[in-house]
């Protein structure tokens, strides 16, 4: 028999479960091969050697050096040109199958146009450029080499701030499951925009750039990307994230899991939001519980690949 509980929820933010996964980028490379060594014996008079089939099978094929090309990076200063006068350094990295094989570092000129010459191109190799500034790292798109002899990349850099007043929670998705009596498992996905014109960074290495309160008594806190004590930090009311958040819409998201104990057949769920909340979506396994709360709209049952969920929005 299914156990049914009543959930009373007070929210300032909601999210829907249908969202794209977080983007991650692995970093790796391999140095270009050297010149193949000659197999001619160093003798005064050349001799002819007969090679057996077994010798032929064990002789490695000579390595062919990679073709060389150029990578042009357009660094766009979103502060009106102030940063391009400060001698910023730009790094170009190349990867084969998540293994780093190439890196070069140049100084960004005042016009923001940077050209990397004699870059080893291999079909399938990927490249991206990055510029560190003010505690943030700005990266270009990732481009893969095919048959090109040159690549064009672009990245934007911004000034930085510790002021979080430009943060807006576009959507909050909350999934509540009750695998056993007395314990609920909660998954939350925050999707945020930075409405300002500067990148939000932490004030110090051991301080978060953005903070998120959790419900009282939340335990076993885990994250999809990162861990407590590394990217994420515990705070008095929940957790903080140390990543930098550039300007833009939907530029930042974080997924957090935690447990919530409850007694009897009722779970009171109350969560404060540090930033303005645009919309929230709460999901429950269909038929598992009844949800009650202010400003909640029942959106009915929706089928997912592995289950059916009851959706509520606010």
Buried (B, 14 or more C-beta within 10 A) or exposed (E): EEEEBEBBBEBBBBBBBEBEEBEEEEEBBBEBEEEEEEEEEEEEEEEEEEEEEEEEEEEEEEEEEBBEBBBBBBBEBBEEEEBBEEEBEBBBBBBBEEEBBBEBEBEBBEEBEBEBEEBBBBEEBBBBBBBEBBBBBBBBEBBEBEEBEEBEBEBBBBBBBEEBEBBBBBBBBBBBBBEEEEBBBBBBBBBBBBEBEBBBBBEEEEEBBBBBBBBEEBEEBBBBBBEEEEBBBEEEBBBBBBBBBBBBEBEBBBBBBBBBEBEEEEBEBEBBBBBEBBBBBBBBBBEBBBBEBEEBEEBEEBEEEEEEBBBBBB
